Amino acid sequence: FYTPTGVGTVVAEGKEVRDFDGREYVLEKALRADFALIRARRGDRFGNLRFWRTARNFSPIMATAAATTIAEVDELCELGEIDPDDVHLPGAFVHRVLEVADHEDPFEYRTTRSREGGA
């Protein structure tokens, strides 16, 4: 993508700079990863995934940026059990699926402060 951020600085050195409507933009290439290790609430054997809460924020993005995506799922379900409207990441981006039904989730439900004294 092209961005005006960094034009005329060391960030732009060695990168393509183009002019669009009288304004200069620096070409920034997408970040790639060799592997993405992600976790989902449900998945099928084709890799269609449904995430739980905040896992939906970055997991789909990381999966699409990686050459190989490995998904750990809480529940491995049959094909068609996940409604198409509930698929957060299509299986085209997932290369391996592992069901890990019994595990500890200490970070997902941790309370960082308590409400003492009511209200």
PLY file of the C-alpha trace (Angstrom):
ply
format ascii 1.0
element vertex 119
property float x
property float y
property float z
element edge 118
property int vertex1
property int vertex2
end_header
0.00 0.00 0.00
1.06 3.60 -0.50
1.21 5.94 2.48
2.31 9.54 2.93
3.80 8.59 6.30
7.58 8.58 6.17
8.01 10.58 2.96
11.25 12.56 3.13
12.60 10.57 6.11
14.96 7.62 6.55
11.87 5.38 6.45
11.52 6.13 2.73
15.17 5.41 1.84
15.43 2.66 -0.75
11.67 2.43 -1.20
9.51 3.37 -4.16
7.99 6.86 -3.85
5.17 7.91 -6.18
3.21 11.06 -6.73
-0.59 10.90 -6.58
-2.43 14.15 -7.29
0.56 16.26 -6.27
1.31 14.40 -3.02
4.14 11.90 -2.51
3.51 8.43 -1.10
5.91 5.66 0.01
5.25 2.05 -1.00
5.07 -0.21 2.07
5.00 -3.94 1.39
2.79 -6.26 3.42
4.30 -8.16 6.32
4.51 -11.91 5.82
4.98 -14.76 8.27
6.15 -18.33 7.79
3.73 -19.67 10.40
0.63 -18.45 12.20
-0.42 -20.36 15.31
-4.00 -19.40 16.09
-6.75 -20.59 18.39
-10.46 -20.80 17.60
-13.60 -21.82 19.46
-14.91 -24.10 16.70
-13.54 -25.46 13.47
-14.24 -28.15 10.90
-11.79 -30.42 9.10
-11.65 -28.03 6.13
-10.35 -25.31 8.46
-13.41 -23.06 8.55
-13.10 -21.33 11.93
-15.24 -19.43 14.41
-13.35 -17.42 17.04
-14.28 -16.56 20.61
-14.39 -12.90 21.63
-11.11 -11.01 21.17
-9.42 -13.88 19.29
-11.36 -12.53 16.31
-9.34 -9.29 16.34
-6.02 -10.49 14.94
-6.27 -14.22 14.27
-7.87 -13.88 10.81
-5.33 -11.22 9.83
-2.39 -13.37 10.92
-3.78 -16.41 9.14
-4.06 -14.54 5.85
-0.49 -13.18 6.20
1.17 -16.55 6.86
2.47 -19.17 4.48
1.26 -21.92 6.86
-1.54 -21.55 9.40
-2.05 -24.06 12.21
-5.31 -23.72 14.14
-6.00 -25.13 17.60
-9.74 -25.49 18.13
-11.75 -26.12 21.29
-14.31 -28.12 19.31
-13.81 -29.92 16.02
-17.21 -30.19 14.36
-18.58 -31.82 11.23
-18.71 -30.05 7.88
-21.75 -27.80 7.69
-22.22 -27.47 11.47
-20.85 -23.92 11.42
-23.37 -21.61 9.80
-21.71 -19.83 6.84
-22.57 -16.48 8.46
-20.61 -17.56 11.56
-17.38 -18.46 9.74
-14.84 -15.83 10.78
-12.00 -17.36 8.74
-12.52 -19.57 5.67
-10.58 -22.80 5.47
-8.63 -21.61 2.42
-6.24 -19.87 4.84
-5.86 -22.82 7.26
-3.43 -25.67 6.62
-3.72 -27.78 9.79
-6.44 -28.13 12.45
-5.89 -29.64 15.90
-8.65 -30.24 18.43
-7.57 -29.48 22.01
-10.81 -29.73 23.95
-9.42 -29.94 27.48
-7.09 -27.07 28.38
-6.71 -24.21 30.82
-7.62 -20.63 29.80
-6.10 -18.50 32.56
-5.85 -15.34 30.47
-9.36 -15.30 29.01
-11.23 -14.86 32.27
-8.72 -13.10 34.52
-10.05 -10.20 36.56
-7.63 -7.29 36.77
-9.40 -5.36 39.51
-12.22 -5.88 41.95
-15.16 -3.64 42.74
-15.01 -3.25 46.50
-17.61 -1.21 48.34
-20.37 -1.64 45.73
-21.27 0.74 42.88
0 1
1 2
2 3
3 4
4 5
5 6
6 7
7 8
8 9
9 10
10 11
11 12
12 13
13 14
14 15
15 16
16 17
17 18
18 19
19 20
20 21
21 22
22 23
23 24
24 25
25 26
26 27
27 28
28 29
29 30
30 31
31 32
32 33
33 34
34 35
35 36
36 37
37 38
38 39
39 40
40 41
41 42
42 43
43 44
44 45
45 46
46 47
47 48
48 49
49 50
50 51
51 52
52 53
53 54
54 55
55 56
56 57
57 58
58 59
59 60
60 61
61 62
62 63
63 64
64 65
65 66
66 67
67 68
68 69
69 70
70 71
71 72
72 73
73 74
74 75
75 76
76 77
77 78
78 79
79 80
80 81
81 82
82 83
83 84
84 85
85 86
86 87
87 88
88 89
89 90
90 91
91 92
92 93
93 94
94 95
95 96
96 97
97 98
98 99
99 100
100 101
101 102
102 103
103 104
104 105
105 106
106 107
107 108
108 109
109 110
110 111
111 112
112 113
113 114
114 115
115 116
116 117
117 118
